[in-house]
Amino acid sequence: MPITLKRIYEEADSSDGYRILVDRLWPRGLSKEKAKVDEWMKEVAPSNELRKLFHGGELAWAEFEKQYREELETHLGELRTLAERAKTLKVTLLYSSKNSEQNNATVLKEYLESMNGE
């Protein structure tokens, strides 16, 4: 099954499948009921330090991506479980960033797909 990405502020839909928030911080102004999140995997989000460097403009995208991939290596157990789930169930990774192309969820999606040999 494909892994999809969606901004957490977009309306939840039954076609989203299993909805996983992959940000370290809960999105501002959004209740847990409205978010309709099945799981919050903040442990696989970028570290606070890495997140602050990137959002503060002190780290270029390529360097953020490289460092985040290195951080993901420390969460292989959780990521293997998630990658396995995505083989049989539609998984939507939720993120709060306004940038739909350069955010942690895009990196995580690619990482998970590489684990599944896609």
C-alpha positions as CSV (number, residue, x, y, z in Angstrom):
1,M,0.0,0.0,0.0
2,P,1.3,3.5,-0.7
3,I,2.4,5.8,2.1
4,T,0.8,9.2,1.6
5,L,1.5,12.6,3.2
6,K,-1.1,15.1,4.4
7,R,-0.9,18.4,6.3
8,I,-2.6,17.8,9.7
9,Y,-4.7,20.9,9.3
10,E,-6.4,19.4,6.2
11,E,-9.8,17.7,6.9
12,A,-9.4,14.0,7.9
13,D,-10.9,11.6,5.4
14,S,-11.7,7.9,5.6
15,S,-9.4,7.4,2.5
16,D,-6.5,8.5,4.7
17,G,-6.3,5.0,6.3
18,Y,-4.1,4.8,9.4
19,R,-3.2,8.4,10.3
20,I,0.1,9.0,12.0
21,L,1.3,12.4,13.3
22,V,5.1,12.5,12.8
23,D,5.9,15.9,14.4
24,R,7.6,16.3,17.8
25,L,5.2,19.0,18.8
26,W,1.4,18.9,18.8
27,P,0.0,21.2,16.1
28,R,-1.1,24.6,17.4
29,G,-4.8,25.3,17.7
30,L,-5.8,21.8,16.8
31,S,-7.8,19.5,19.2
32,K,-7.0,15.8,19.4
33,E,-10.6,15.1,18.4
34,K,-10.4,17.3,15.3
35,A,-7.0,15.9,14.3
36,K,-8.3,12.3,14.2
37,V,-4.9,10.9,14.7
38,D,-4.5,7.1,15.1
39,E,-1.0,7.3,16.4
40,W,1.5,10.1,17.4
41,M,5.0,9.0,16.7
42,K,6.9,11.9,18.1
43,E,9.9,9.7,18.7
44,V,10.6,9.5,15.0
45,A,10.4,13.2,14.4
46,P,13.6,15.3,14.1
47,S,15.3,16.1,17.4
48,N,14.4,19.5,19.0
49,E,17.9,20.7,18.1
50,L,17.7,19.7,14.5
51,R,14.1,21.0,14.1
52,K,15.1,24.4,15.6
53,L,18.2,24.7,13.4
54,F,16.2,24.0,10.2
55,H,13.2,26.2,11.0
56,G,15.5,29.0,12.2
57,G,17.2,29.0,8.8
58,E,20.6,27.9,10.1
59,L,20.5,24.6,8.2
60,A,20.0,24.1,4.5
61,W,17.5,21.5,3.4
62,A,20.1,19.0,2.1
63,E,21.9,19.1,5.5
64,F,18.7,18.8,7.4
65,E,17.7,15.8,5.3
66,K,21.2,14.1,5.9
67,Q,21.1,14.7,9.7
68,Y,17.5,13.6,10.0
69,R,18.2,10.3,8.1
70,E,21.1,9.7,10.6
71,E,18.7,10.3,13.5
72,L,16.2,7.8,11.9
73,E,18.8,5.1,12.2
74,T,18.4,5.2,16.0
75,H,14.7,4.3,15.6
76,L,14.9,1.2,13.4
77,G,12.6,-0.9,15.5
78,E,9.7,1.6,15.4
79,L,10.4,2.2,11.7
80,R,10.4,-1.4,10.7
81,T,7.0,-1.9,12.5
82,L,5.7,1.1,10.6
83,A,7.1,0.0,7.3
84,E,5.5,-3.5,7.8
85,R,2.2,-1.9,8.6
86,A,2.4,0.1,5.4
87,K,2.6,-3.1,3.4
88,T,-0.9,-4.1,4.2
89,L,-2.6,-0.9,5.3
90,K,-2.8,2.6,3.8
91,V,-0.7,4.9,6.0
92,T,-0.9,8.7,5.9
93,L,2.0,10.6,7.6
94,L,0.7,13.8,9.0
95,Y,2.8,17.0,9.4
96,S,2.1,20.6,10.3
97,S,4.7,22.4,8.2
98,K,3.4,24.8,5.5
99,N,6.1,23.6,3.2
100,S,4.7,20.4,1.6
101,E,7.9,19.5,-0.2
102,Q,10.6,20.1,2.4
103,N,9.5,18.7,5.7
104,N,10.4,15.8,7.9
105,A,7.4,13.7,6.7
106,T,8.8,13.8,3.1
107,V,12.1,12.4,4.3
108,L,10.4,9.8,6.6
109,K,8.2,8.6,3.7
110,E,11.3,8.1,1.4
111,Y,13.1,6.3,4.3
112,L,10.1,4.0,4.9
113,E,9.7,3.2,1.2
114,S,13.4,2.4,0.9
115,M,12.9,-0.1,3.8
116,N,10.1,-1.7,1.9
117,G,12.2,-1.9,-1.3
118,E,9.9,0.6,-3.2
